[in-house]
Amino acid sequence: MLETQRERVPLNDGGELDTALAFLTFARSCVLKKTDGLDEALLRRRLVVSDTTLLGLVQHLTDAERYWFGYTFAGDKRWADVDFDMAVPAGRSVQQVLADYRTAIAESDAHIRAAADPAALTAQPVHDEPRTLRWVLAHMTGETVRHAGHADILRELIDGVTGR
């Protein structure tokens, strides 16, 4: 099958942080790309038994960015109690959900660049111990890639668009 949204993986290899951030950025881009060209009804359309929708995946990943980079890594208490919910309230617009994700990404990237060291420790413990930025980056890349795969399947079910 022809991949209509094919994008080349990053070739960044200038250091651990550069490579890790490039692959996380690639995964985030893949998620956002799956929303391109779809109207609100299609972005909110449930195609599986759970509350998972394309828009819900974006909302969930916004909370994940804020929790893991904002709260856990940087210690910003505003993001301590995000709910990771995939059910997007009817009153929350598509534009707001997408804008919030882009803002959360920019804030996360600022925390990563400010630390500038993959060995920097989290402000908040993870299972009773601090972890490194390296660990948070690996965790968030895995989380984002997993949900990018979900988004791939949902988008293909909606209109046949495929590719990373």
Secondary structure, DSSP 8 states (H G I E B T S, - for coil): ---TT--------SSHHHHHHHHHHHHHHHHHHTTTT--HHHHT---SSSS--HHHHHHHHHHHHIIIIIIIIT--GGGTT--------TTS-HHHHHHHHHHHHHHHHHHHHHH--TT-B-SS-BTTB--BHHHHHHHHHHHHHHHHHHHHHHHHHHH-----
